[in-house]
Structures are given as structure tokens and as C-alpha cells.
Amino acid sequence: MSRPLVSVYDIESAAVTGTVTLPAVFTAPIRHDVVNLVHNLMSKNARQPYAVDGRAGMGVRYNKSNTLYYVVCRW
């Protein structure tokens, strides 16, 4: 099976300057399970985050006499 030829264009003149053979990796069949996995993972990027902040509760501290007071933490 021969690999297809691809035209190479010049940037300035937009004229065809030559042809090269397409790499063999581009002629491999597409796996539909990989396409579905990537599509599902990319669709999750648009979701609104809902998890609790990892620093939640870190601004509240206790002193030795067990009375609660608030301290401004330097994160």
C-alpha cells in the first residue's frame, strides 16, 4: 500500500514547491474507543467545579484555653 503524497506550499507566494510522502502513522486506522474516551474527557472540561476548597477550615484556630478565635492565615 503506497502512502499518499502531500503538496508543500511556499509561504510568500502560496505556490506548490514540491511534494512529500505522508508519514505512515497518518494511514493507521482510527480506534473508536480512543475517540470516545478523548471526547468524554474533553467534554468534562466545561463542567462547573463543585468540590470544597482544599484550604477550607484552615483559618479557624484554637488557643490553649480552648476558646475559639480567628487568625488571618498567610496562604
C-alpha positions in Angstrom: 0.0 0.0 0.0 1.6 3.3 -1.1 1.4 6.3 1.1 -0.3 9.4 -0.4 1.6 12.5 -1.5 1.2 15.9 0.2 1.9 19.2 -1.5 4.4 21.6 0.0 3.5 25.3 -0.4 5.7 28.4 -0.3 4.8 30.9 2.4 5.2 34.0 0.4 3.8 33.1 -3.0 1.4 30.3 -2.0 2.7 28.2 -4.9 3.4 24.5 -4.7 7.2 24.0 -4.4 7.2 20.2 -4.1 5.6 17.0 -2.7 6.4 14.7 0.2 5.0 11.4 1.2 2.6 11.3 4.1 4.1 9.6 7.2 2.8 6.0 7.8 1.3 7.0 11.1 -1.4 9.0 9.3 -2.6 6.0 7.4 -3.3 3.9 10.5 -7.0 3.2 11.3 -8.8 5.3 13.8 -9.7 3.5 17.0 -13.2 4.4 18.0 -12.7 3.6 21.7 -9.9 6.1 21.9 -12.0 8.7 20.1 -14.9 8.1 22.6 -12.5 8.3 25.6 -11.0 11.6 24.4 -14.4 13.1 23.6 -15.7 12.2 27.0 -12.7 13.6 28.9 -12.7 16.8 26.9 -16.4 17.3 27.5 -15.7 17.3 31.2 -13.5 20.4 31.0 -16.6 22.6 30.7 -18.2 21.5 33.9 -18.6 23.8 36.9 -16.4 22.8 39.8 -18.3 21.9 42.9 -15.7 20.4 45.3 -14.9 22.0 48.6 -11.8 24.2 48.7 -8.8 22.3 50.0 -8.0 25.1 52.4 -11.4 25.1 54.0 -11.4 25.3 57.8 -7.8 26.3 57.9 -8.5 29.9 59.1 -10.0 28.8 62.4 -7.6 28.1 65.2 -7.8 27.3 68.9 -5.7 28.7 71.7 -4.5 26.9 74.8 -7.6 27.7 76.8 -9.9 26.2 74.2 -11.6 29.5 73.3 -12.2 29.9 69.6 -10.6 32.8 67.8 -9.9 33.7 64.2 -6.5 34.2 62.8 -5.7 35.6 59.4 -3.7 32.9 57.7 -1.0 33.6 55.2 -1.6 31.2 52.3 
